[in-house]
């Protein structure tokens, strides 16, 4: 019978079979093999389940590049409470080019410096989060992905008269040039000056100085959920009237891109310094709160990433194939060792009967010792 080309091709394909089938009559099931298979399947299922959670999880990728945006304005968001009356203090910004920025966007509100129980609880929670962020840096990634958004409890209208409210809440926003500058709160309202600006501090008595303050919020750029600024929740209490608080801030432009938020904002790091002003002791300066900021030339790009499907499938195949092959080899090795121990080292079983294998001419080819159990 003549073979067709299709039949030859099929025969050739069969010869290339890397997975030959063993007839069922040649396969012998055992209790140990079943136990090993059960363990292997359990491990496969457990690791595949854990791998699925890894696939569902995301992580943050950080990249750095030069910030080429130098012409836009920088927004400063402020919410600071100072333990002085509003008519005694003034806040403004003076940048590196000696340009005074108008503080029209800031509002002065007479309040009590002491917090209500609900506000104190919020403030303590915020301080605890800040403490954890300084230790657990990966916690910021969780905040990025969660995009948490919250605001402190609003202050309830006080029944006290405005004359009994001894603190001032300065809140609002300012737009400044993207150059280094100095945002400060000091004694007296600011007035323009040919060489910069000045504060009318001479009209305020030194006995009314008290620059104890609480920073509820200070951020740069657009406020977006998931970012807790470094100085949020900071509270400084001064026991001296002439006291200078300095914050040296380095602003880092940040481009955030997650599955919930996509925005351009800024983060910052800060170094704090404070001292008592005492001219007799050589400690000169001006009492107040000074925030000197500088802008980094590098921009951070934070992107939320997810494991692709093909990588998940490859890892899943590796788990299943690796466990299957490893358990098969271990089962074979353990079975071989058990057979050797049972055959060679059990007392009363080892013996040396000889099995003669002869050829066609009746000659003895070789003689091997076997286990007595095998002879039976």
Residue pairs with C-beta under 8 A, 6 or more apart in sequence:
32 331
32 334
32 335
33 331
36 327
36 330
36 331
37 327
39 327
40 323
40 324
40 327
43 323
43 327
44 319
44 320
44 323
44 324
47 319
47 323
48 316
48 319
48 320
51 312
51 315
51 316
51 319
52 312
54 307
55 307
55 312
57 307
58 145
58 259
58 304
58 305
58 306
59 141
59 304
59 305
60 141
60 144
60 145
60 258
60 302
60 303
60 304
60 305
61 302
61 303
61 304
61 305
62 300
62 301
62 302
63 300
63 301
63 303
64 298
64 299
64 300
64 301
65 298
65 299
65 301
66 297
66 298
66 299
67 253
67 296
67 297
67 298
67 299
69 178
69 253
70 178
71 178
72 178
73 175
73 176
73 177
73 178
74 175
74 176
74 177
74 178
74 220
74 221
74 251
74 266
74 295
75 173
75 174
75 175
75 220
75 221
75 222
76 93
76 173
76 174
76 175
76 176
76 183
76 218
76 219
76 220
77 173
77 217
77 218
77 219
77 220
77 223
78 91
78 106
78 170
78 171
78 172
78 173
78 174
78 183
78 217
78 218
79 169
79 170
79 171
79 215
79 216
79 217
79 218
80 169
80 170
80 171
80 185
80 213
80 214
80 215
80 216
80 218
80 289
81 111
81 113
81 167
81 168
81 169
81 170
81 213
81 214
81 216
82 89
82 167
82 168
82 170
82 185
82 210
82 211
82 212
82 213
82 289
83 113
83 166
83 167
83 210
83 211
83 212
83 213
84 166
84 167
84 168
84 208
84 209
84 210
84 211
85 110
85 165
85 166
85 167
85 168
85 208
86 108
86 109
86 110
86 168
88 187
88 188
88 204
88 208
89 168
89 170
89 185
89 186
89 187
89 188
90 103
90 185
90 186
90 187
90 188
90 189
90 190
90 199
91 103
91 106
91 170
91 183
91 184
91 185
92 100
92 101
92 102
92 103
92 183
92 184
92 190
92 197
93 100
93 101
93 103
93 174
93 176
93 181
93 182
93 183
93 184
94 100
94 101
94 181
94 182
94 184
94 196
94 197
95 101
95 176
95 177
95 179
95 180
95 181
95 182
96 179
96 180
96 181
97 177
97 179
98 195
98 196
99 177
100 190
100 192
100 196
100 197
101 174
101 175
101 176
101 181
103 174
103 190
105 172
105 173
105 174
105 175
106 170
106 171
106 172
106 173
106 174
107 170
107 171
107 172
108 168
108 169
108 170
109 168
109 169
109 170
109 171
110 162
110 165
110 167
110 168
110 169
111 155
111 158
111 165
111 167
111 168
111 169
112 158
112 160
112 165
112 166
112 167
113 166
113 167
113 212
113 214
115 123
116 153
116 155
116 156
118 153
119 152
119 153
119 155
122 152
122 153
123 152
123 214
123 216
123 233
123 235
126 152
126 228
126 232
126 233
127 233
127 235
129 228
129 233
130 228
130 230
130 232
130 233
132 139
133 139
133 140
133 228
143 226
143 227
143 228
144 226
144 227
144 256
144 258
144 261
144 302
144 304
145 226
145 258
145 259
145 260
145 304
146 226
147 224
147 225
147 226
147 258
147 260
147 261
148 225
148 226
149 225
149 226
152 216
158 165
170 185
171 216
174 183
178 295
179 295
180 292
180 293
180 294
180 295
181 292
181 293
182 290
182 291
182 292
182 293
183 290
183 291
183 293
184 288
184 289
184 290
184 291
185 211
185 213
185 288
185 289
186 199
186 201
186 286
186 287
186 288
186 289
186 290
187 199
187 201
187 204
187 209
187 286
187 287
187 288
188 199
188 200
188 201
188 202
188 203
188 204
189 199
189 200
190 197
190 198
190 199
191 197
191 198
191 199
191 200
201 286
206 241
206 242
207 241
209 241
209 242
209 243
209 287
210 238
210 241
211 236
211 238
211 243
211 244
211 245
211 287
211 288
211 289
212 236
212 237
212 238
213 235
213 236
213 245
213 289
214 234
214 235
214 236
215 231
215 232
215 233
215 234
215 235
216 232
216 233
217 229
217 232
218 229
218 231
218 232
218 291
219 227
219 229
219 232
219 265
219 266
220 251
220 265
220 266
220 268
220 293
221 253
221 254
221 264
221 265
221 266
222 263
222 264
222 265
223 265
224 256
224 261
224 263
224 265
225 260
225 261
226 256
226 258
226 260
226 261
227 256
227 265
227 267
229 267
229 268
230 267
230 268
230 269
230 270
231 247
231 270
236 245
236 274
238 245
240 276
241 287
242 276
242 277
242 278
242 287
243 274
243 275
243 276
243 277
243 287
244 274
244 275
244 276
244 277
244 285
244 286
244 287
244 288
244 290
245 272
245 273
245 274
245 288
245 289
245 290
246 272
246 273
246 274
246 290
246 291
246 292
247 270
247 271
247 272
247 273
247 289
247 290
247 291
247 292
248 270
248 271
248 272
248 273
248 292
249 268
249 269
249 270
249 291
249 292
249 293
249 294
250 268
250 269
250 270
250 293
250 294
250 295
250 296
251 266
251 267
251 268
251 293
251 294
251 295
251 296
252 266
252 267
252 268
252 269
252 296
252 298
252 299
252 300
253 264
253 266
253 295
253 296
253 298
253 299
253 300
254 264
254 265
254 266
254 267
254 299
254 300
254 301
254 302
255 263
255 264
255 299
255 300
255 301
255 302
256 262
256 263
256 264
256 265
256 302
257 301
257 302
257 303
257 304
258 302
258 303
258 304
259 304
267 300
268 293
275 283
275 285
276 283
277 283
277 284
277 285
277 286
277 287
342 349
343 349
343 350
343 371
343 373
343 374
344 350
344 371
349 371
349 372
349 373
350 371
350 372
351 369
351 371
351 372
352 369
353 369
353 370
353 372
353 375
354 367
354 368
354 369
355 367
355 368
355 370
356 364
356 367
357 364
357 365
357 366
357 367
358 364
358 365
359 365
